[in-house]
């Protein structure tokens, strides 16, 4: 992350799941010590954030408009 920050030259925002490694105390301390790093955690259960089923239908042309053409 430090190398990415140096290369990009700006703040980094991470959006992570709740994997125990992502919530480790050492990582929390690391993030708190760097004002350029912000971490957001996804909620433990959020099926409304899973858009893969609706997006895959559109990507494969299975919408009602495509089916009627």
Kinemage of the C-alpha trace (Angstrom):
@kinemage 1
@onewidth
@group {chain A} dominant
@subgroup {mainchain}
@vectorlist {calphas} color= white
{ca unk a 1} P 0.000 0.000 0.000
{ca unk a 2} L 2.853 2.347 0.718
{ca unk a 3} L 4.334 1.763 -2.737
{ca unk a 4} L 0.935 2.328 -4.360
{ca unk a 5} L 0.493 5.561 -2.414
{ca unk a 6} L 3.940 6.787 -3.469
{ca unk a 7} L 3.341 5.867 -7.107
{ca unk a 8} L -0.167 7.337 -7.274
{ca unk a 9} L 0.664 10.373 -5.182
{ca unk a 10} L -2.742 10.585 -3.542
{ca unk a 11} L -5.023 9.075 -0.949
{ca unk a 12} L -6.068 5.430 -1.107
{ca unk a 13} L -9.527 4.166 -0.205
{ca unk a 14} L -9.981 0.442 0.357
{ca unk a 15} L -13.347 -1.304 0.457
{ca unk a 16} L -12.949 -4.674 2.086
{ca unk a 17} L -15.074 -7.559 3.225
{ca unk a 18} L -15.011 -8.699 6.838
{ca unk a 19} L -12.299 -11.307 6.479
{ca unk a 20} L -10.551 -11.614 9.835
{ca unk a 21} L -7.193 -10.673 8.285
{ca unk a 22} L -8.695 -7.365 7.104
{ca unk a 23} L -9.838 -6.611 10.659
{ca unk a 24} L -6.526 -7.512 12.345
{ca unk a 25} L -5.277 -5.131 15.033
{ca unk a 26} L -1.945 -4.610 13.253
{ca unk a 27} L -3.715 -3.510 10.079
{ca unk a 28} L -5.971 -1.167 12.051
{ca unk a 29} L -2.895 0.449 13.639
{ca unk a 30} L -1.212 0.688 10.232
{ca unk a 31} L -4.233 2.468 8.729
{ca unk a 32} L -4.691 4.807 11.697
{ca unk a 33} L -1.076 5.957 11.392
{ca unk a 34} L -1.556 7.010 7.737
{ca unk a 35} L -3.837 9.916 6.969
{ca unk a 36} L -3.783 9.012 3.269
{ca unk a 37} L -5.367 5.588 3.869
{ca unk a 38} L -9.090 5.073 4.466
{ca unk a 39} L -10.670 1.649 4.882
{ca unk a 40} L -14.377 0.961 4.566
{ca unk a 41} L -15.823 -2.445 5.376
{ca unk a 42} L -18.728 -4.015 3.542
{ca unk a 43} L -21.629 -5.068 5.754
{ca unk a 44} L -21.516 -8.731 6.824
{ca unk a 45} L -24.666 -9.535 4.836
{ca unk a 46} L -25.802 -7.356 1.954
{ca unk a 47} L -27.450 -9.266 -0.897
{ca unk a 48} L -28.589 -5.973 -2.449
{ca unk a 49} L -24.918 -5.186 -3.179
{ca unk a 50} L -24.592 -8.340 -5.269
{ca unk a 51} L -25.447 -7.200 -8.776
{ca unk a 52} L -23.809 -10.087 -10.625
{ca unk a 53} L -27.100 -11.849 -11.418
{ca unk a 54} L -28.786 -8.781 -12.912
{ca unk a 55} L -25.641 -7.602 -14.699
{ca unk a 56} L -24.960 -10.991 -16.273
{ca unk a 57} L -28.391 -11.086 -17.902
{ca unk a 58} L -27.856 -7.696 -19.504
{ca unk a 59} L -24.347 -8.622 -20.606
{ca unk a 60} L -25.621 -11.719 -22.389
{ca unk a 61} L -28.472 -9.954 -24.151
{ca unk a 62} L -31.221 -11.666 -22.203
{ca unk a 63} L -33.198 -8.533 -21.412
{ca unk a 64} L -36.830 -8.394 -22.531
{ca unk a 65} L -35.915 -5.916 -25.280
{ca unk a 66} L -33.253 -8.232 -26.710
{ca unk a 67} L -35.570 -11.235 -26.485
{ca unk a 68} L -38.293 -9.429 -28.449
{ca unk a 69} L -35.991 -8.338 -31.284
